[in-house]
Amino acid sequence: MKKPLLVSLLFLVTLGIALWALGVFDRLSPTPDTPAVTPGSPTTGPTGLTPSGEPKDEPEPDFPPLPTEVRVLVLGDTPRSFTSWLFQLWENQPHLLWQAWYSGAVPEGVATHHPSLPAFTAPPTAADFEGAAVLVIGGIDPSSIPADTWKRVADRVRAGTLGLLVLPEFRFCKALAEEPSLRAVLPVTGLKPVSAVEAGSRRIHGVYETAQTFRATEAGLAHTATRFTDYPKWNKKIWELTSVGPARWATKFCAPVEGVAPGASTLVELDAPDGRVPAIVVTDGAPQRVIWLGGFHDLAWDSREGFEAYRNTRSIQRMQGLSHRWMAWLARAL
């Protein structure tokens, strides 16, 4: 028994060292210097794709109105920089209310709820889950939530009464994809383990030595959840701009999806060395709505290397627009 145990421990240590060396861990804790978002009043753009009348300059992001209050429940093991930033983006959107529950410790001063809602002092109850219109699953061990709760979540997703946004990170992404109830509603068929591609290899599934950029598919350019604007030419150009320049969106980790589920669509892909990797995948069936969002919460940022994603004003505005659309679409306001 001792020899297999030692071999397993050695592998885990080696994996940890490899991930650390590639900088994956650098982005797992809250980033205190993430800028506050202070945009002007939300604007609304055209209600559909328009074949003509494109503006000369890049249009401001569209913010489709939310007709009623949308309550969002966020689950995670610890506060992450990306989810904490989403809360800042959402603060400027009327009717979008959120509460976050973390299974681990929460550092003092970290926001955990919308000002109009109370903080969780205990794990969410069944009533908390029932009251949410959108559920956001961050990096959390699915076993920390009762199996019956996941079953009810899946039932509501299938019924169209709950939108689901999944932010798969490297520790629990495979476990989430394999949770029996969630597996039935997720838009992916499974994940490769975030481990060495083969014995003795330094390459790890989903981890890249250099940051990789994103590209929208034809379906993604048309889908309302991944449109920066309803002007089609500008929408395509903005997606192209996100892969170039100092504010480009690039990541060293994207959950290694094995396949896309029947009826699901890949809206955004990662331009990886070994081929396209699904990054944003949606289930857009009637009536369920699910977004699998891989890679965007681990964007590379290093001023020495020229990366300024999410620190650049235009980049912030673009993500604010997208994040609002995700919530509006999942809440069936779009």
Order of alpha helices (4+ residues) and beta strands (2+ residues): alpha-beta-alpha-beta-alpha-beta-alpha-beta-alpha-alpha-beta-beta-alpha-alpha-beta-beta-beta-beta-beta-alpha
